[in-house]
Amino acid sequence: MFDNSKMTPLKADILLLIISIIWGSTFIITKTSLASIPPVSFNAIRFTIASFLLFIIFLSRPKKLNFQLFRDGFILGIVLFLTFTFQTIGLKFVTASETGFITGLYLIFVPIISVIFLKKSVERKIIFAVLLAFIGLFLISFQGKLHFTFGEILVIANALLVAIHIILIDRYGIRNDVFALTSIQIFVLTILSILYALLFEDFNLKFTITSELIFAFFLTGVLATVVAFLVQTYAQKFTTPTRAAVIFTFEPLSSAFFGYLLGDEILTKTQYFGAFLIFISMLIVEIKFEGRKR
């Protein structure tokens, strides 16, 4: 299914862009669903669906299981559990558009972690693109004013965890099978979500099933989890963590678009200018600047 010989950095970036759009669309859908079901209970059902599909794929493929694979998948699963728990609970207190843009702050965390802890170098144009996108995110999320509510603090913590996950995928994705690693991390995420829901949300299946809720589980469980994480684990082998982080800034733009389309969430002129800066930062990442030949 995934042919390494035909993959290029540009194709990898396009794949990451597509899943960032999918992820962005889930914010307003999830927020709407939380009116009828507790946040982590929603995650528990979402990831149970994803785990079932991944289990079928997992059984049908030849696989090499070892301690390293299970350890890497377990670590990724814990990080993802904390990520989605903070994000989904935060959605109860913050609009879908704001949540998407605040989550985008991982853009500034990824290069910092890469340089300090992984000793990775970052191109000048990438640094400039990161700063430009960060300014854009700041204008959109806070509109020039620093004000942190409980929900925003949760989403900022989520952004830091997203950055950690991107860094770990860069490290673990290269040395492990894409399907096996994705499956194990989602299995761990599912188990932890179910346990949390049982302990702290009195998790049960007594909620009204609607067509909107069914669509939400399909979008988040199948497209935004199974498809998206398989693609991310594969595509990030052909790009850098910082480059991927800049591309993922399209996720908050997507969240704003779907927030307006489905939830009537309207941005201000300042926020639209911030969105424009993010778009420019993505162009900077993709454009190759050739030096003048002597």
Disulfide bonds with the S-S distance in Angstrom:
none
